């Protein structure tokens, strides 16, 4: 069925979704691009010569990697075995020129120029980093027609909009393996991201080996941590791809795992072990703790394990720990978190409250400021610039601190925003933006692409931003699919000019990027297929995939809150992430193709588009019956039975709507309303997933394709 469906769609897809000359298949879109007539045909005579410092080993490794990638992509056997500084191939078809050897650093010149004619290619960059970016563009330019592989003739002059373009990966809630981190670093390099913000500690786990304080990882990690040798190797691996690693050691809250080995640093006596803070509170009931109902009350009243800022031993400990970590992470930055501390652990400690009174502190906010200042001074001693989530912001914060914006508007009843990005920047603080870039809330890529938090980011102190992947609902088996390809949309927003805003073209290129990342070794597509085989007990997955390809997880925090509120017996750290909602992609490629077809059909009743729409609808209508043998006796698939039935019924409505249009018999208002009501019912979530294509089917009934929502509720 899938083969028949895709064959029917192929003609129209090739016609409707071909490359746009202004953007080609590039992601992110370059600052300036001129597409010229002609093509450079790639043959087995393709050669590269690099004019760069002989000591620039990173550059030569990257040139060879790009050459080998093109070799594999084209299937040709190129004549050069290896590109060396000693090569004298002045007549090579491609020349790479780099003026100065450099290492990744924020603010480094990352610009490059790439010229492709029908006879030769030239890549010029001021630094190694610029050349690395240009080589990624070269790989993306490689395309194929009926005559073979080629590069389109272009003149590209490129540099980033923002100097800080990051991805934050949390490895504390679920440990992400060393190999998976390498896959994500490779994907970051492909889209010109230059900062891996590594969230290494939290309540649930301490993921770094410490030789100075070994109980941190021995008792705080449940055995899942990176050795110092692995950490140093990943730092080097990232640097070779133009990426710095900024470690985050979360404090004073989010710190339960620190205290498993060193409880004397905490505000309460413990005992402690790594795990969700809800678990700690359940195991340490306190009659004096305020009882909360609802998320807002829980955030306000939950007592979470927290450092004791009044204990001088804390600062002596952190001084030694920070000193040790600087030998592993050479970048000039360290993130301290400092978020979501409601001060409850301090309020419930009489000694801390007495200390605050002696020091004329009016609230726990004052104590938080004191702690942040003390840690700032320690970091400065060790030549590190402090970064913290926006809760560090106050009128006495040192000007060299970097404020990391994350709390979105509309969360005031749950957690209070401390300002807009320009508020921090206008007061002289370097500012990072992750508001609107949280990948773990399951928003489609266009939401990140149109992030309003960057609309007025015109202050030089706004350094850039980061996509953020928290891992309460992510593990080693689905992390790639939760981050990619959506992070590519964030990368483009941080690199490309602000005027690049075409969502349809973004999605076209995003799915090209997805396939390219798969070819280069990212596991997001293969993990999806593997997970489906697990659900079917290795039976054929074609019909199941027809359904799951149009399912997406519920948006916002509903899925995460549901998991966290099930109690300690169903900890999100131990619950296997193998349900359909853990598997399906947030952005359905099928939905985007179907939406484009519906848009084209409604605009001019294009017959090719209608035929492709009918092929989709017919497959969906018939698929429920085809899935029944799989549903029989398979408890794991019960969660999608309702969706299967509803998709079939919705598709039947869509076919009926097309028949009415073809017959020239306008649908009466009562029929339209009846079908709209049915489709609305089919759009409801079941078992934390929803059918993505209902709005497009509804458009066939009403004759109007509604704009996609610009915002979704977080809860």
C-alpha positions as CSV (number, residue, x, y, z in Angstrom):
1,X,0.0,0.0,0.0
2,X,2.8,2.5,0.9
3,X,4.6,1.8,-2.4
4,X,1.4,2.4,-4.4
5,X,0.7,5.6,-2.4
6,X,4.1,7.0,-2.9
7,X,4.2,6.2,-6.6
8,X,0.9,8.1,-7.0
9,X,2.3,11.1,-5.2
10,X,5.7,11.1,-6.9
11,X,4.9,13.2,-10.0
12,X,3.2,16.0,-8.1
13,X,5.8,16.0,-5.3
14,X,8.6,16.5,-7.8
15,X,6.8,19.3,-9.4
16,X,5.5,21.2,-6.3
17,X,8.4,20.8,-3.9
18,X,11.5,21.4,-6.2
19,X,14.3,23.6,-5.0
20,X,13.7,27.3,-4.6
21,X,16.5,29.2,-6.4
22,X,17.1,31.6,-3.6
23,X,17.6,28.9,-0.9
24,X,18.4,25.7,-2.8
25,X,18.6,22.9,-0.3
26,X,20.7,24.9,2.2
27,X,20.0,25.1,5.9
28,X,20.7,27.6,7.3
29,X,20.1,29.9,4.4
30,X,23.3,32.0,3.7
31,X,23.5,35.7,4.2
32,X,23.9,36.4,0.5
33,X,23.5,33.9,-2.3
34,X,23.4,34.4,-6.0
35,X,22.4,31.5,-8.1
36,X,23.9,31.6,-11.6
37,X,23.2,29.6,-14.8
38,X,25.1,26.3,-15.1
39,X,26.2,23.4,-13.1
40,X,29.6,22.0,-12.0
41,X,29.4,18.3,-12.9
42,X,31.1,16.0,-10.3
43,X,33.2,13.3,-11.9
44,X,35.9,11.0,-10.6
45,X,38.4,13.6,-11.5
46,X,37.2,15.9,-8.7
47,X,40.2,17.2,-6.7
48,X,40.8,19.7,-3.9
49,X,43.8,21.7,-2.9
50,X,43.9,23.6,0.4
51,X,46.0,26.7,1.0
52,X,46.3,26.9,4.7
53,X,48.8,26.7,7.6
54,X,50.4,23.2,7.5
55,X,49.7,23.1,11.3
56,X,46.0,23.6,10.8
57,X,45.2,19.9,11.4
58,X,41.5,20.7,12.0
59,X,41.1,22.3,8.6
60,X,42.8,19.5,6.7
61,X,40.8,16.9,8.6
62,X,37.6,18.7,7.7
63,X,38.5,19.1,4.1
64,X,39.2,15.3,3.9
65,X,35.9,14.6,5.7
66,X,34.0,16.7,3.2
67,X,35.8,15.0,0.3
68,X,35.0,11.5,1.7
69,X,31.3,12.5,2.3
70,X,31.0,13.6,-1.3
71,X,32.7,10.4,-2.4
72,X,30.1,8.3,-0.5
73,X,27.2,10.5,-1.6
74,X,28.0,10.3,-5.3
75,X,29.3,6.7,-5.3
76,X,32.3,7.8,-7.3
77,X,35.9,6.9,-6.8
78,X,37.8,10.1,-6.6
79,X,41.5,10.2,-7.6
80,X,42.9,11.8,-4.4
81,X,43.3,9.4,-1.5
82,X,44.1,12.1,1.0
83,X,44.5,15.9,0.9
84,X,47.7,17.0,2.6
85,X,49.4,20.3,3.3
86,X,52.2,19.1,1.0
87,X,50.0,18.8,-2.0
88,X,51.0,20.9,-5.0
89,X,47.8,20.5,-7.0
90,X,47.5,24.1,-8.0
91,X,45.2,23.0,-10.9
92,X,42.7,21.2,-8.6
93,X,39.1,21.7,-9.4
94,X,38.5,23.1,-5.9
95,X,40.7,25.5,-4.0
96,X,40.2,26.1,-0.2
97,X,42.0,29.2,1.1
98,X,42.2,30.0,4.9
99,X,44.0,33.1,6.0
100,X,44.5,32.1,9.7
101,X,44.4,29.0,11.8
102,X,41.9,29.4,14.6
103,X,40.1,27.5,17.4
104,X,36.4,27.8,18.1
105,X,35.7,30.9,20.2
106,X,32.6,33.1,20.6
107,X,33.1,36.2,18.5
108,X,35.6,34.6,16.1
109,X,35.2,35.6,12.4
110,X,33.0,32.7,11.0
111,X,32.5,34.2,7.5
112,X,33.3,32.5,4.3
113,X,32.8,33.0,0.5
114,X,32.0,30.1,-1.8
115,X,32.2,30.5,-5.6
116,X,31.0,27.7,-7.9
117,X,31.3,27.9,-11.7
118,X,30.9,25.2,-14.3
119,X,34.6,24.6,-14.2
120,X,35.9,25.2,-10.7
121,X,35.1,25.9,-7.0
122,X,36.7,28.4,-4.6
123,X,36.2,28.5,-0.8
124,X,37.8,31.5,1.0
125,X,37.6,32.1,4.7
126,X,39.5,34.3,7.2
127,X,39.6,31.5,9.8
128,X,39.4,27.8,10.2
129,X,35.9,28.1,11.6
130,X,34.7,30.0,8.5
131,X,36.1,27.2,6.3
132,X,34.4,24.5,8.4
133,X,31.0,26.3,7.8
134,X,31.8,26.7,4.1
135,X,32.5,22.9,3.7
136,X,29.1,22.1,5.3
137,X,27.5,24.4,2.7
138,X,29.4,22.6,0.0
139,X,28.1,19.2,1.1
140,X,24.5,20.5,1.2
141,X,24.9,22.0,-2.3
142,X,25.6,18.6,-3.9
143,X,22.5,17.5,-5.9
144,X,21.5,15.1,-8.5
145,X,19.6,15.2,-11.8
146,X,19.2,12.7,-14.7
147,X,22.8,13.3,-15.8
148,X,24.4,12.7,-12.4
149,X,25.7,14.6,-9.4
150,X,26.5,18.3,-9.6
151,X,27.0,21.6,-7.7
152,X,24.8,24.5,-8.8
153,X,26.7,27.5,-9.9
154,X,26.5,30.0,-7.0
155,X,28.2,32.9,-5.4
156,X,27.8,32.8,-1.6
157,X,28.9,35.4,0.9
158,X,28.0,34.1,4.3
159,X,28.3,35.0,8.0
160,X,26.1,34.4,11.0
161,X,23.4,36.8,12.4
162,X,24.3,35.8,16.0
163,X,27.6,34.7,17.3
164,X,26.2,32.3,19.9
165,X,24.2,29.5,18.3
166,X,23.7,26.7,20.7
167,X,22.0,23.4,21.6
168,X,21.4,22.5,25.2
169,X,21.2,18.8,26.0
170,X,20.2,17.6,29.4
171,X,21.9,14.3,30.3
172,X,20.9,14.3,34.0
173,X,17.3,13.1,33.8
174,X,18.2,10.4,31.3
175,X,21.8,9.6,30.6
176,X,22.7,10.1,26.9
177,X,25.6,8.0,25.8
178,X,29.0,9.1,24.6
179,X,28.3,7.9,21.1
180,X,24.9,9.7,20.9
181,X,26.6,12.9,22.0
182,X,29.0,12.5,19.1
183,X,26.1,12.0,16.7
184,X,24.5,15.3,17.9
185,X,27.8,17.2,17.7
186,X,28.0,16.1,14.0
187,X,24.5,17.2,13.4
188,X,25.2,20.6,15.1
189,X,28.1,21.1,12.8
190,X,26.0,20.4,9.7
191,X,23.7,23.4,10.6
192,X,26.5,25.7,11.8
193,X,25.7,25.6,15.5
194,X,28.8,26.5,17.6
195,X,27.9,25.9,21.2
196,X,27.0,22.6,23.0
197,X,25.5,23.6,26.3
198,X,25.8,20.4,28.3
199,X,23.5,20.1,31.3
200,X,25.6,17.7,33.3
201,X,24.0,17.7,36.8
202,X,20.5,17.9,38.2
203,X,18.5,16.2,41.0
204,X,18.3,13.0,39.0
205,X,22.0,12.5,38.2
206,X,25.6,13.7,38.4
207,X,27.2,12.8,35.1
208,X,30.8,13.9,35.5
209,X,33.7,11.9,37.0
210,X,35.4,14.0,39.7
211,X,38.7,12.8,41.0
212,X,38.8,15.5,43.7
213,X,35.3,14.5,45.0
214,X,34.7,11.0,43.7
215,X,31.5,10.5,45.7
216,X,29.8,12.9,43.3
217,X,29.8,10.4,40.5
218,X,30.0,7.3,42.6
219,X,26.8,7.9,44.6
220,X,25.2,10.6,42.5
221,X,25.0,9.0,39.1
222,X,23.5,5.5,39.6
223,X,26.5,4.4,37.6
224,X,25.8,6.5,34.5
225,X,28.5,9.1,34.0
226,X,31.2,10.2,31.7
227,X,34.8,9.6,32.6
228,X,37.2,12.5,32.4
229,X,38.9,10.8,29.5
230,X,35.6,10.7,27.6
231,X,34.8,14.3,28.5
232,X,38.1,15.5,27.2
233,X,37.7,13.5,24.0
234,X,34.3,14.9,23.4
235,X,35.6,18.5,24.0
236,X,38.2,17.8,21.3
237,X,35.7,16.1,19.0
238,X,33.5,19.2,19.2
239,X,36.4,21.6,18.7
240,X,37.4,19.9,15.5
241,X,33.9,20.7,14.2
242,X,33.9,24.4,15.3
243,X,31.9,23.8,18.5
244,X,32.8,24.8,22.1
245,X,31.3,22.9,25.0
246,X,29.9,24.9,27.9
247,X,29.2,22.7,30.9
248,X,26.3,23.4,33.3
249,X,26.5,22.4,36.9
250,X,23.1,23.3,38.3
251,X,23.0,25.1,41.7
252,X,21.9,26.1,44.3
253,X,18.7,24.1,43.5
254,X,18.4,21.1,41.1
255,X,21.2,19.7,43.2
256,X,20.0,16.5,44.9
257,X,22.6,14.3,43.2
258,X,25.4,16.5,44.6
259,X,24.3,15.6,48.1
260,X,24.1,11.9,47.7
261,X,27.8,11.8,48.5
262,X,28.2,15.1,50.3
263,X,25.0,15.8,52.3
264,X,26.8,18.3,54.6
265,X,26.5,20.8,51.7
266,X,22.7,20.8,51.7
267,X,20.2,23.0,53.5
268,X,18.5,19.9,55.0
269,X,20.0,16.8,56.6
270,X,18.9,14.3,54.1
271,X,19.8,11.5,53.4
272,X,19.9,11.9,49.7
273,X,20.1,9.8,46.6
274,X,19.8,10.9,42.9
275,X,16.2,11.0,41.7
276,X,13.2,13.2,41.0
277,X,12.6,15.9,43.6
278,X,9.0,14.7,44.0
279,X,10.5,11.4,45.1
280,X,12.7,13.1,47.7
281,X,9.7,15.0,49.1
282,X,7.6,11.9,49.3
283,X,10.4,10.1,51.2
284,X,11.0,13.1,53.6
285,X,7.5,14.3,54.7
286,X,7.5,17.5,56.6
287,X,4.3,18.7,58.5
288,X,5.6,22.3,58.3
289,X,5.8,22.2,54.5
290,X,2.9,24.1,52.8
291,X,0.7,21.8,50.8
292,X,0.2,22.8,47.2
293,X,-2.6,22.0,44.8
294,X,-2.0,22.5,41.1
295,X,1.2,23.2,39.3
296,X,1.6,26.8,40.5
297,X,1.3,25.8,44.1
298,X,3.7,22.9,43.7
299,X,6.3,25.2,42.1
300,X,5.9,27.7,44.9
301,X,5.8,25.3,47.9
302,X,7.8,22.2,46.9
303,X,10.8,21.8,49.1
304,X,13.7,20.8,46.8
305,X,17.2,19.8,47.9
306,X,19.3,23.0,47.8
307,X,22.8,24.1,48.7
308,X,23.2,25.9,52.0
309,X,24.5,29.4,51.1
310,X,25.4,30.2,54.7
311,X,27.9,27.3,54.9
312,X,31.5,28.4,54.1
313,X,32.3,24.8,53.4
314,X,30.1,25.0,50.3
315,X,32.4,27.7,48.7
316,X,35.6,25.9,49.6
317,X,34.1,22.7,48.0
318,X,33.0,24.6,44.9
319,X,36.4,26.3,44.6
320,X,38.1,23.0,44.3
321,X,35.4,21.5,42.1
322,X,35.4,24.4,39.6
323,X,39.2,24.3,39.5
324,X,39.1,20.6,38.5
325,X,36.4,21.2,35.8
326,X,38.4,23.9,34.2
327,X,41.1,21.3,33.4
328,X,38.4,19.4,31.4
329,X,36.4,22.2,29.8
330,X,38.7,24.8,28.3
331,X,36.0,27.3,27.0
332,X,35.8,30.5,28.9
333,X,32.3,29.9,30.1
334,X,30.5,27.9,32.8
335,X,26.8,27.7,33.4
336,X,25.5,27.6,37.0
337,X,21.8,27.1,36.3
338,X,20.4,28.9,39.4
339,X,16.9,28.4,38.2
340,X,13.6,27.4,39.9
341,X,14.7,27.9,43.4
342,X,11.7,28.8,45.5
343,X,13.7,29.1,48.7
344,X,11.5,26.7,50.6
345,X,14.5,24.5,51.8
346,X,16.0,27.7,53.3
347,X,12.7,28.8,54.9
348,X,12.3,25.5,56.6
349,X,15.8,25.7,58.2
350,X,15.8,27.9,61.3
351,X,19.6,28.3,61.3
352,X,19.5,29.7,57.7
353,X,16.7,32.1,58.6
354,X,18.6,33.3,61.6
355,X,21.7,33.9,59.4
356,X,19.6,35.9,57.0
357,X,18.3,38.0,59.8
358,X,21.8,38.7,61.1
359,X,22.9,39.8,57.6
360,X,19.8,42.0,57.1
361,X,18.4,39.9,54.3
362,X,14.7,40.5,53.8
363,X,13.9,37.4,51.7
364,X,15.3,34.3,50.2
365,X,15.7,36.2,47.0
366,X,18.4,38.2,48.8
367,X,20.1,34.9,49.8
368,X,19.9,33.7,46.2
369,X,21.7,36.9,45.1
370,X,24.4,36.3,47.7
371,X,25.0,32.8,46.6
372,X,25.1,33.7,42.9
373,X,27.6,36.5,43.7
374,X,29.9,34.1,45.7
375,X,29.9,31.6,42.9
376,X,30.5,34.3,40.3
377,X,33.6,35.3,42.2
378,X,34.8,31.7,42.3
379,X,34.3,31.4,38.6
380,X,36.2,34.7,38.0
381,X,39.1,33.4,40.1
382,X,39.3,30.4,37.7
383,X,39.0,32.7,34.6
384,X,35.5,31.6,33.7
385,X,32.6,33.8,32.7
386,X,29.4,33.0,34.5
387,X,26.2,32.1,32.7
388,X,22.9,31.5,34.5
389,X,19.2,31.1,33.8
390,X,17.3,34.4,34.1
391,X,16.7,33.9,37.8
392,X,20.3,35.2,38.4
393,X,19.2,38.7,37.2
394,X,19.1,41.4,39.8
395,X,20.3,45.0,40.1
396,X,23.6,44.0,41.7
397,X,24.5,41.3,39.3
398,X,28.1,41.8,38.0
399,X,28.1,43.1,34.4
400,X,30.2,40.3,33.1
401,X,27.5,37.7,33.9
402,X,25.5,36.3,31.0
403,X,21.7,36.1,31.5
404,X,20.0,33.1,29.8
405,X,16.4,33.9,29.1
406,X,14.0,31.0,29.2
407,X,10.6,31.8,30.9
408,X,8.0,32.5,28.3
409,X,5.2,35.1,28.6
410,X,2.0,33.8,30.0
411,X,3.7,31.7,32.7
412,X,3.3,34.3,35.4
413,X,0.8,32.3,37.4
414,X,3.3,29.4,37.6
415,X,6.8,31.0,37.4
416,X,7.5,34.7,37.1
417,X,9.5,36.0,34.2
418,X,12.4,38.3,35.1
419,X,12.2,40.4,32.0
420,X,12.5,40.3,28.2
421,X,15.8,39.7,26.4
422,X,16.2,43.3,25.5
423,X,15.6,44.3,29.2
424,X,18.7,42.3,30.2
425,X,20.7,43.5,27.2
426,X,19.8,47.1,27.6
427,X,21.3,47.0,31.1
428,X,24.6,45.9,29.7
429,X,24.3,42.1,30.2
430,X,25.2,39.6,27.6
431,X,22.0,37.8,26.9
432,X,21.1,34.3,25.5
433,X,17.6,33.4,24.4
434,X,16.1,30.0,24.9
435,X,12.6,31.3,25.4
436,X,10.5,29.8,22.6
437,X,13.3,27.3,21.7
438,X,12.4,24.5,24.2
439,X,12.3,21.4,22.1
440,X,10.8,19.3,24.9
441,X,7.4,20.9,24.7
442,X,6.8,19.2,21.3
443,X,6.1,22.4,19.3
444,X,6.3,22.1,15.5
445,X,9.3,23.6,13.8
446,X,7.5,26.6,12.5
447,X,6.8,27.8,16.1
448,X,10.5,27.9,16.8
449,X,11.2,29.4,13.4
450,X,8.8,32.3,14.1
451,X,10.0,32.8,17.7
452,X,8.8,36.3,18.8
453,X,11.5,36.4,21.5
454,X,14.0,37.3,18.7
455,X,11.8,39.8,17.0
456,X,13.4,42.8,18.7
457,X,16.8,41.2,19.3
458,X,18.6,44.3,18.0
459,X,20.9,45.0,20.9
460,X,24.6,44.1,20.5
461,X,24.5,42.4,24.0
462,X,22.1,39.7,22.7
463,X,24.7,37.1,21.9
464,X,22.3,34.6,20.4
465,X,20.3,31.7,21.6
466,X,20.0,28.0,22.2
467,X,17.6,25.2,21.4
468,X,17.0,23.3,24.6
469,X,16.3,19.6,25.0
470,X,15.4,18.5,28.5
471,X,15.2,14.7,29.0
472,X,12.4,13.8,31.4
473,X,10.8,12.2,28.4
474,X,13.9,11.5,26.3
475,X,16.4,8.7,26.5
476,X,19.2,7.2,24.4
477,X,16.6,5.6,22.1
478,X,14.7,8.6,21.0
479,X,16.9,11.6,21.7
480,X,18.0,12.1,18.1
481,X,14.3,12.2,16.9
482,X,13.3,14.6,19.6
483,X,16.1,17.1,18.7
484,X,16.4,16.6,14.9
485,X,15.5,17.8,12.5
486,X,13.6,20.5,14.4
487,X,16.8,22.0,15.8
488,X,17.7,22.9,12.3
489,X,14.9,25.5,12.3
490,X,16.4,27.1,15.4
491,X,19.9,27.0,13.9
492,X,18.6,28.8,10.8
493,X,16.9,31.4,12.9
494,X,20.2,32.1,14.7
495,X,22.4,32.1,11.6
496,X,20.3,33.4,8.7
497,X,19.1,37.0,8.1
498,X,15.9,37.9,10.0
499,X,14.1,38.4,6.6
500,X,14.3,34.7,5.9
501,X,10.8,33.6,7.0
502,X,9.2,31.4,4.4
503,X,7.8,28.5,6.5
504,X,6.9,26.3,3.5
505,X,10.4,26.5,2.1
506,X,11.9,26.0,5.6
507,X,10.0,22.7,5.9
508,X,11.0,21.6,2.4
509,X,14.7,22.1,3.3
510,X,14.2,20.7,6.9
511,X,13.2,17.3,5.5
512,X,16.1,17.4,3.0
513,X,18.3,18.1,6.0
514,X,16.7,15.2,7.9
515,X,17.7,12.7,5.1
516,X,21.2,14.2,4.9
517,X,21.7,13.8,8.7
518,X,20.5,10.2,8.4
519,X,23.0,9.5,5.7
520,X,25.7,10.9,7.9
521,X,24.9,8.6,10.8
522,X,22.3,10.4,13.0
523,X,19.9,7.7,14.3
524,X,16.5,9.6,14.3
525,X,15.0,7.8,11.3
526,X,16.4,4.4,12.1
527,X,15.3,4.6,15.7
528,X,11.8,5.3,14.6
529,X,11.7,2.3,12.3
530,X,13.3,0.1,15.0
531,X,10.7,1.3,17.6
532,X,7.9,0.4,15.2
533,X,9.3,-3.1,14.7
534,X,9.4,-3.4,18.5
535,X,5.7,-2.5,18.7
536,X,4.7,-5.1,16.1
537,X,7.0,-7.8,17.5
538,X,9.0,-7.6,14.3
539,X,5.9,-8.1,12.1
540,X,5.8,-5.9,8.9
541,X,5.3,-2.2,10.0
542,X,3.9,-0.7,6.7
543,X,0.3,-0.3,7.8
544,X,1.3,0.9,11.3
545,X,3.6,3.4,9.8
546,X,0.9,4.8,7.6
547,X,-0.9,5.6,10.8
548,X,2.1,6.8,13.0
549,X,3.4,9.0,10.2
550,X,0.4,11.3,10.8
551,X,0.5,11.1,14.6
552,X,2.3,13.7,16.7
553,X,2.8,14.0,20.5
554,X,0.5,16.3,22.4
555,X,2.0,19.8,22.7
556,X,3.2,21.5,25.8
557,X,3.9,20.0,29.2
558,X,0.9,17.8,29.4
559,X,2.8,14.6,28.7
560,X,5.6,15.4,31.1
561,X,3.3,16.5,33.9
562,X,1.3,13.4,33.5
563,X,4.5,11.3,33.8
564,X,5.7,13.2,36.8
565,X,2.4,13.1,38.7
566,X,2.1,9.3,38.6
567,X,4.1,9.0,41.7
568,X,7.3,7.3,42.7
569,X,6.1,3.9,41.5
570,X,6.1,5.2,38.0
571,X,9.3,7.3,37.9
572,X,9.9,8.9,34.6
573,X,13.5,7.8,34.9
574,X,12.6,4.1,34.9
575,X,9.5,4.0,32.8
576,X,10.5,2.7,29.3
577,X,10.0,5.3,26.6
578,X,8.5,2.9,24.1
579,X,4.9,4.1,23.7
580,X,3.7,5.6,20.4
581,X,3.9,9.1,21.9
582,X,7.6,8.5,22.6
583,X,8.2,7.4,19.1
584,X,6.4,9.6,16.6
585,X,8.0,12.8,15.3
586,X,6.7,16.2,16.4
587,X,6.7,17.4,12.8
588,X,5.0,14.9,10.5
589,X,6.6,15.0,7.0
590,X,3.4,13.5,5.6
591,X,1.3,16.3,7.2
592,X,3.5,19.0,5.6
593,X,3.3,17.3,2.2
594,X,-0.5,16.9,2.5
595,X,-0.9,20.5,3.7
596,X,1.0,21.7,0.6
597,X,-1.2,19.6,-1.6
598,X,-4.4,20.9,-0.1
599,X,-3.2,24.5,-0.3
600,X,-2.4,24.1,-4.0
601,X,-5.7,22.3,-4.7
602,X,-7.8,25.0,-3.0
603,X,-6.0,27.7,-4.8
604,X,-6.8,26.5,-8.3
605,X,-8.3,23.0,-8.2
606,X,-5.1,21.5,-9.6
607,X,-5.9,18.0,-10.8
608,X,-2.5,16.6,-10.0
609,X,-2.9,17.8,-6.4
610,X,-6.3,16.3,-6.2
611,X,-5.1,12.9,-7.4
612,X,-2.4,13.0,-4.7
613,X,-4.8,14.0,-2.0
614,X,-7.1,11.2,-3.0
615,X,-4.3,8.7,-2.8
616,X,-3.5,9.8,0.7
617,X,-7.2,9.8,1.8
618,X,-7.8,6.4,0.2
619,X,-4.8,4.9,2.0
620,X,-5.9,6.3,5.3
621,X,-9.5,5.2,4.9
622,X,-8.5,1.6,4.1
623,X,-5.7,1.4,6.7
624,X,-7.8,0.7,9.7
625,X,-9.0,-2.5,8.3
626,X,-5.5,-3.5,7.4
627,X,-4.3,-2.9,11.0
628,X,-6.8,-5.1,12.7
629,X,-4.6,-8.2,12.6
630,X,-1.9,-6.2,14.3
631,X,-4.2,-4.9,17.0
632,X,-5.4,-8.4,17.9
633,X,-3.7,-9.4,21.1
634,X,-1.2,-6.5,21.0
635,X,-1.8,-4.5,24.2
636,X,0.9,-2.0,23.3
637,X,-1.0,-0.9,20.2
638,X,-4.3,-0.4,21.9
639,X,-3.3,3.2,22.5
640,X,-3.7,4.0,18.8
641,X,-6.8,2.0,18.0
642,X,-9.0,5.0,18.4
643,X,-6.8,7.1,16.2
644,X,-6.8,4.4,13.5
645,X,-10.6,4.3,13.4
646,X,-10.8,8.1,13.5
647,X,-8.3,8.6,10.7
648,X,-10.3,6.2,8.6
649,X,-13.5,8.1,9.2
650,X,-11.8,11.5,8.7
651,X,-10.4,10.3,5.4
652,X,-13.9,9.2,4.3
653,X,-15.1,12.7,5.0
654,X,-12.3,14.2,2.9
655,X,-13.1,11.9,0.0
656,X,-16.8,12.9,0.2
657,X,-15.8,16.5,0.2
658,X,-13.7,16.0,-3.0
659,X,-16.6,14.2,-4.6
660,X,-18.9,17.1,-4.0
661,X,-16.4,19.5,-5.5
662,X,-15.9,17.3,-8.5
663,X,-19.7,16.9,-9.0
664,X,-20.2,20.6,-8.8
665,X,-22.7,20.2,-6.0
666,X,-21.8,22.7,-3.3
667,X,-22.0,21.3,0.2
668,X,-24.9,22.7,2.2
669,X,-24.2,24.5,5.5
670,X,-25.8,21.7,7.6
671,X,-23.5,19.0,6.0
672,X,-20.4,21.2,6.4
673,X,-21.2,21.8,10.1
674,X,-21.9,18.1,10.7
675,X,-18.6,17.1,9.2
676,X,-16.7,19.8,10.9
677,X,-18.1,18.7,14.3
678,X,-17.0,15.1,13.5
679,X,-13.5,16.2,12.5
680,X,-13.2,18.3,15.6
681,X,-13.9,15.1,17.7
682,X,-11.3,13.2,15.7
683,X,-8.7,15.9,16.5
684,X,-8.8,15.1,20.2
685,X,-5.8,13.6,21.8
686,X,-5.7,9.9,22.8
687,X,-2.9,8.5,24.9
688,X,-0.8,11.6,24.4
689,X,-0.9,11.7,20.6
690,X,-3.1,13.4,18.1
691,X,-3.8,13.1,14.4
692,X,-1.8,15.9,12.6
693,X,-3.8,16.1,9.3
694,X,-7.3,16.8,10.6
695,X,-7.0,20.6,9.9
696,X,-6.2,19.9,6.2
697,X,-9.0,17.4,5.8
698,X,-11.3,20.0,7.4
699,X,-10.2,22.5,4.8
700,X,-11.5,20.2,2.0
701,X,-14.9,20.4,3.7
702,X,-15.0,24.2,4.3
703,X,-13.0,25.2,1.3
704,X,-10.7,27.3,3.5
705,X,-7.3,26.2,4.9
706,X,-7.1,27.9,8.3
707,X,-3.7,29.4,9.3
708,X,-1.7,27.3,11.7
709,X,-1.8,28.5,15.3
710,X,1.0,30.9,16.2
711,X,1.0,29.8,19.9
712,X,0.0,26.6,21.7
713,X,-0.9,26.3,25.4
714,X,1.9,25.0,27.6
715,X,-0.6,22.9,29.7
